[in-house]
Amino acid sequence: MSNAILYLVATPIGNLGDLSPRAREILSTVDFIAAEDTRVTQKLLNACALPQKPLVSYYEHNRRARGEVVLARLLEGESCALVTDAGTPAVSDPGEDLVALCAAHDIPVIPVPGCCAAVCALAASGLPTGRWCFEGFLSVNKKARREHLDALREEKRTMIFYEAPHKLCATLHDLQEAFGGDRRLSLSRELTKLHEETLRMTLAEAAAYFDAHPPRGEFVLIVEGAPDAPVTEQDEAVRLAAAAEEVRRRIEGGQTRKDAVKAVSAACGVKRNALYRYVLEQEA
């Protein structure tokens, strides 16, 4: 194995069977491991019968100073596996800073794929998965929280949030206020663990349900994006007028009316027959 490499090793989010053979190999052969909580990582190494490795604490409150320590060892030619307590490091995680440090010093960064609670919950949500955005934890500061949600009011992509059980009810009420009670969502908790559960309901239903049933476990919330605004008759008239103007320019450029209408209707998304009639009316 080449030295002077930072490996981003995904660890199980519950079920130890999800630790991949490649992750086991990397954790067994690197020179040292940078861990969010060295006690949690030590338990993982013991449970998976992996060799003991030097562990360096690297987490939110020491990431600047400890990042420089990790960087120095990498520059000396050592290899390091970065791990979080559960899931993929460097995503909504202080490992982001360490990756940036390595990139700035041309140290190779190699991801070792595995579990990610956000993607697991998204896949099981039953909501659109083609376009989505990860929003992480909402701020506990009320002003920042409100500004965050206000910025997402018109977001059409499926949104992913993380939330702790003691803050879930307040978050559901805030989401309902921002997006409306009819917005669909999926709530996944304890993913890959014994009491794994995914619930699908509206924001209003979820707020009422968890007000009556105290939440347990860490949650991933998958929230439906904003619906498309309905097309009004006025909107359609404006689109037809703009499309007809493009048809006129094409005809002046030498295209036949038929070919111009066909091309413009496809490009602008207006109905061909309606556009053809509109053009004829304007020429009359």
N, C-alpha and C positions, 0 to 999 in steps of 0.2 A: 504493500500500500504506500502511495506517495504521501510524504509529510507536508506540512504547511498547507493544510486544507481545513476549512471549517465545514463540517457536515451538519446539516439541519435534519435531525432525526425525529420523525413523528413517533410518538408513543401512544399506547392504548388510552382510550378515554373511559375505559371500564373493564372490558374483557381482555385479559392478558393474551388470549389467543390471537389478538389482532396485531401483535408485534411481529413484523415481517422477518423472514430469514435474513434479508439484507440488513435490516436494522440491527438484528442480533450480531451479525458479522462486524458491522461498523463499531458498535458499542464495545465489542470484544477486542478490537485491534487499534483503536485510537490511543493516543498518548494520554489524553485526559478528557474529562466530560465537564462542560459548563451547564449547571442545572439551576432551574428556578428555585427548587427546594432540595437540597442535597439529601435530606432524610427520605423524601418521597422517591427520589431516583435510586437511593441505596436499596430501598424495599423492592423496587422493580428489578434491579440487578440480582438481588437474592432470589426473588420469586421465579425468575427466568433462568436461574443457574448460570449467570454470566460472570466472567472474571471480574475481580475487584479492580477498580480504576481510580486514580486520583480524581476527586470531585472538587470543582470550584463553584462557589455560590455566585450566581448571576441572576439578579431579579430587578424589579422596578426601582427600588430605592438605592441600589448600589451600581446600577448599570454603567454610569459614566466612569467611575474609578475602576471598577472591575473589568469593564470593557477594555481599558488600556492594558490591564494585566494580561488578559486573554490574548490581545493583539500582540503584545511583546513576545509571548511564548510561541505564537504562530510565526512571527517574523524570525524566531530562532530556529524554525524548522519543525516544530511539533505539530501534531494533528489534533483536532478537537471536535467532539460531538456536542452540539448545542441541543439541549432538550428542555421542554417545559414539563409541568407536572402531568399534563394530559393533552394530547393532540399535537398539532403541527406548530413548531416554534416560529417566531418572527412574524406571525400574522396576528395583529391586535395584541402585540407582545413586545417586551423590551428588546428581544432579540433583533428587532428591526434595526436598532442602532448599531449592534455588533456587525450585522451584515453590511451596513453602510461603511463602517470602519474598514472592514476587509476589502470592500470594493474600492475604497479610496487608496488602499495599499496594494492593490493587484493580487490579493490572496484569493485563490479559488474558493468559491462557495458552492457546495453540492447538496441539493435537497435529497433526502431519502424519504419518499412518500409514505403516507400511512393515514391514520385517522385524522379527521377534521370534523368537529361537531356541527359546524355551520353547514357544510356540504351534505353530511349525513341527514340532517334534519330537512334540508331543502329537498333532497331526493325523495323523502317520505311524506312531504307536505301535501301533495295533491294540487299544489298551486303551480303556475307557470314557472318553468326553470330555464327558459332560453336566455333571458336577460334578468340579472339580479344585482343587488348591491349589498355590501356588508357594512352595517352601521355599528356593530359592536355594542358596548354598554352605553346607555344614556347617562349623561352627567347627573350627579346628585344635586348640582346647583340648579335651582329652579329657572333662573333666567337663561342659562346656557341650554338647559333641557328644552325649554319652550322654543328658543331660536333654532335648535337642531330639528325639532319636529315641524316648525313652521317652514323650514327650508325643504322639507320632504312632502309637503301637502300635495304637490302636483307630480311627484315621482311616479312614473309609470312602471318601473321595474319592480319585481318582487324584492321586498326588503327583509334583511336578516338582522335580528337583534339578539343579544345575550342578556339574561337577567337572573339575578339571585332570587331565591324564594321569598325573602323578607321584603323585597321591593317590587315583587311581581304585580300585586294588586294596584299599587299606585301607578305603575307603568301602563297597565292595561287601561286604566281610566284616562291617563294622559293620551294614549294612542287613540282611544275612542273619541276624545274631544278633538284631536287633531284631524283624524281621518273619517270620522263618522261611525256609528254603531253597526252599520251594515257591511263594513269592510271585512272580508274573510281573512282568517289567519289559522295557522297550525302551530300548536305548542308541543314541543318534544322535550321530555325530561329523562334523566338517568339513561341516556343512550348507551346501548350495548351492555347495560347492567341488568341485574335480576328484575328490577321493577321498572324497566323501560316502558314508556308510554308516549303515544302521540295522539293528541286531541285536535279535532278540526271543528271550528265554529266561527261565528262572527265575533267582532270585538265586543259588542254589547253582551252577547251570550257568555263570552269568556270572563268579562268583568263581573257579571252576576254570579257565575259559577264559582270563581275563586274567592269572591267575597264570602260565600257560604262554605267553601271547602278550602281550608288553609293549605297553600301550596307547599310541596316538599321537593327538594332536589334542585339542581341547576337547570334552567330552562333555555331553550333556543326558540325564539319566536320568528315565524315566517309570516310576513304580512303582505297581503295582496297589494299590488300597485294601484295607482289611481286609474279609474276608468277613462276611456276616451270621451272627450266632450261630444255631445250629440251634434250632428251637422244640421244647421237650420236652413230654411229656405233662402234666407239672405246670404248665408255662407255659400250655398250652391250657386246662387246667381252671380256672386263675385267670382267664383272659380270658373264658371262658364264664360263670363266676360273676358277674363284673363286668357283662357284657352282659345277663345275666338280671335283675340288679338294676335296670338302666336300663329294661328292658322292663316290669318291675313298676311303676316310677314312671310310665311312659307310660300304662300301662293305668289306673292310678289317676287319671291326668289326663284320661281320657276316650277314649283310642285303643283300637281293637280289638286283640286279641292278634296277629292276623295282620299288621296295619299296623305295630304296634310292633316285632315281630320283624323285619319287612322293613327298617324304617328303621335299627334298631340294628345288624343284621348288616352293612349297607352302611357304616355309620359306624365300626364297630369292626373290620371285616375278619374277622369270624367267619362260618362257614358257616351259612346260613339254616336248613337242615334240622336241623343239630346243635343250634343254639340253640333251635329250636322244641321239639325233643324234651326238651331240658334244662329249658325252662320248664314243660312239661307234667309232667315228673317232680317238679319242685319244688312244683307245685300239688297233686299227688296226695296 
